[in-house]
Amino acid sequence: MPTDPEQACFEAGIKFGSLYHQFAGTPVSPDSADSLAQAMEEAIENQPYCESVTVEIREAELEAAIAEGSADYTEFTGRFAEVEIRVDYEGSRAVARMEMDDGYPLMRLVDVE
């Protein structure tokens, strides 16, 4: 059986998988970025053991991608957001983040208590 801290880490991974794959490809523009970030936070916070979710849209990257295209929006990918997820499983907490790392949106565990 996994320990409570291991289960907290597992739950954080589940939440990231859900967040990324549920919202990848969503049309996003500077005007809709804040509402998309809020929808992402609220959707994932519904999941069991999720304490909090913070999504920050990387607006400069979003605007640059739109400027390169032919539409007034682009598709959401991990390169447009920095995300932090906090999980509490039976008193064990895990904190995970998604940040750009050498051009790739890398999800990593940053703290376990």
VOPAGU-2260 file (C-alpha; in pm, 1 decimal, decimal comma):
REM VOPAGU-2260
SITE   aa  ch    i         X         Y         Z
SITE  MET   A    0       0,0       0,0       0,0
SITE  PRO   A    1     128,0     348,4     -76,2
SITE  THR   A    2     201,8     582,9     210,6
SITE  ASP   A    3     -11,4     894,7     257,2
SITE  PRO   A    4     265,3    1121,0     115,2
SITE  GLU   A    5     297,9     890,8    -186,7
SITE  GLN   A    6     -78,1     901,0    -237,6
SITE  ALA   A    7     -72,2    1282,8    -213,9
SITE  CYS   A    8     192,2    1288,6    -490,8
SITE  PHE   A    9     -15,4    1049,8    -702,1
SITE  GLU   A   10    -321,6    1272,6    -658,9
SITE  ALA   A   11    -121,9    1578,0    -768,9
SITE  GLY   A   12     -20,0    1391,8   -1084,7
SITE  ILE   A   13    -378,3    1293,9   -1157,6
SITE  LYS   A   14    -489,5    1655,2   -1124,7
SITE  PHE   A   15    -216,6    1776,3   -1362,4
SITE  GLY   A   16    -302,9    1513,3   -1620,1
SITE  SER   A   17    -666,7    1613,4   -1600,2
SITE  LEU   A   18    -593,4    1985,8   -1619,9
SITE  TYR   A   19    -356,9    1961,2   -1912,9
SITE  HIS   A   20    -551,7    1719,6   -2128,0
SITE  GLN   A   21    -893,1    1864,8   -2052,7
SITE  PHE   A   22    -794,7    2215,8   -2161,2
SITE  ALA   A   23    -526,8    2159,2   -2429,3
SITE  GLY   A   24    -660,5    2288,1   -2758,2
SITE  THR   A   25    -912,2    2528,9   -2603,6
SITE  PRO   A   26    -932,6    2849,2   -2807,5
SITE  VAL   A   27    -778,2    3133,6   -2605,8
SITE  SER   A   28    -717,9    3503,1   -2664,5
SITE  PRO   A   29    -597,5    3785,0   -2441,5
SITE  ASP   A   30    -964,0    3873,3   -2378,8
SITE  SER   A   31   -1054,3    3519,3   -2267,9
SITE  ALA   A   32    -730,5    3422,7   -2088,2
SITE  ASP   A   33    -846,1    3521,3   -1739,0
SITE  SER   A   34   -1176,2    3336,4   -1768,9
SITE  LEU   A   35    -997,5    3027,2   -1902,9
SITE  ALA   A   36    -752,7    3036,3   -1610,2
SITE  GLN   A   37   -1043,1    3066,7   -1365,7
SITE  ALA   A   38   -1231,9    2780,1   -1532,3
SITE  MET   A   39    -922,1    2561,3   -1510,6
SITE  GLU   A   40    -876,3    2639,7   -1141,4
SITE  GLU   A   41   -1239,4    2581,4   -1052,7
SITE  ALA   A   42   -1268,8    2259,4   -1254,9
SITE  ILE   A   43    -963,8    2094,6   -1099,4
SITE  GLU   A   44   -1046,7    2216,1    -746,8
SITE  ASN   A   45   -1361,8    2002,2    -769,9
SITE  GLN   A   46   -1150,8    1686,8    -762,1
SITE  PRO   A   47   -1099,6    1494,2    -437,2
SITE  TYR   A   48    -812,1    1603,1    -213,1
SITE  CYS   A   49    -741,7    1917,7    -416,7
SITE  GLU   A   50    -666,1    2203,4    -180,6
SITE  SER   A   51    -599,4    2473,5    -441,1
SITE  VAL   A   52    -505,8    2541,7    -801,8
SITE  THR   A   53    -342,8    2857,6    -933,9
SITE  VAL   A   54    -319,6    2919,8   -1308,1
SITE  GLU   A   55    -125,9    3219,6   -1439,4
SITE  ILE   A   56    -148,4    3281,4   -1812,8
SITE  ARG   A   57     179,4    3387,0   -1973,7
SITE  GLU   A   58      30,5    3680,2   -2161,9
SITE  ALA   A   59     342,1    3782,7   -2356,7
SITE  GLU   A   60     377,0    3431,7   -2501,4
SITE  LEU   A   61       5,8    3418,9   -2579,2
SITE  GLU   A   62      13,5    3752,7   -2760,2
SITE  ALA   A   63     327,0    3652,5   -2956,1
SITE  ALA   A   64     163,1    3329,5   -3073,8
SITE  ILE   A   65    -146,9    3515,3   -3186,3
SITE  ALA   A   66      64,1    3772,7   -3371,6
SITE  GLU   A   67     231,2    3489,3   -3565,7
SITE  GLY   A   68    -102,2    3341,4   -3672,3
SITE  SER   A   69    -390,9    3452,0   -3888,0
SITE  ALA   A   70    -665,0    3453,0   -3620,1
SITE  ASP   A   71    -739,4    3661,8   -3311,8
SITE  TYR   A   72    -687,6    3357,5   -3087,6
SITE  THR   A   73    -471,0    3048,5   -3055,5
SITE  GLU   A   74    -505,2    2704,3   -2900,3
SITE  PHE   A   75    -413,5    2666,9   -2534,1
SITE  THR   A   76    -102,8    2463,2   -2462,3
SITE  GLY   A   77     114,2    2435,9   -2153,1
SITE  ARG   A   78     354,8    2696,2   -2285,6
SITE  PHE   A   79      95,1    2963,0   -2210,9
SITE  ALA   A   80      53,4    2890,1   -1837,8
SITE  GLU   A   81     229,2    2844,3   -1509,6
SITE  VAL   A   82      28,0    2626,9   -1273,0
SITE  GLU   A   83      53,2    2528,2    -908,9
SITE  ILE   A   84    -156,3    2251,0    -757,5
SITE  ARG   A   85    -178,0    2179,2    -384,2
SITE  VAL   A   86    -314,8    1847,2    -263,4
SITE  ASP   A   87    -398,8    1737,6      91,1
SITE  TYR   A   88    -438,3    1363,3     135,3
SITE  GLU   A   89    -506,7    1254,4     494,3
SITE  GLY   A   90    -287,6    1537,0     627,4
SITE  SER   A   91      -4,0    1479,7     380,6
SITE  ARG   A   92      43,8    1768,3     141,5
SITE  ALA   A   93     198,5    1772,1    -203,2
SITE  VAL   A   94     273,0    2079,1    -410,8
SITE  ALA   A   95     335,4    2043,3    -783,6
SITE  ARG   A   96     405,7    2303,9   -1049,8
SITE  MET   A   97     406,9    2327,5   -1425,2
SITE  GLU   A   98     663,2    2571,9   -1558,0
SITE  MET   A   99     849,0    2612,5   -1883,0
SITE  ASP   A  100    1180,1    2429,1   -1885,5
SITE  ASP   A  101    1391,2    2467,0   -2199,0
SITE  GLY   A  102    1082,8    2526,6   -2413,6
SITE  TYR   A  103     875,9    2245,6   -2261,9
SITE  PRO   A  104     592,2    2274,6   -2004,5
SITE  LEU   A  105     740,6    2049,7   -1734,6
SITE  MET   A  106     528,0    1932,3   -1444,2
SITE  ARG   A  107     723,5    1860,5   -1128,3
SITE  LEU   A  108     674,0    1787,1    -763,3
SITE  VAL   A  109     819,9    2072,6    -557,2
SITE  ASP   A  110     725,7    1988,1    -199,3
SITE  VAL   A  111     584,1    1704,8      10,4
SITE  GLU   A  112     495,9    1744,0     378,4
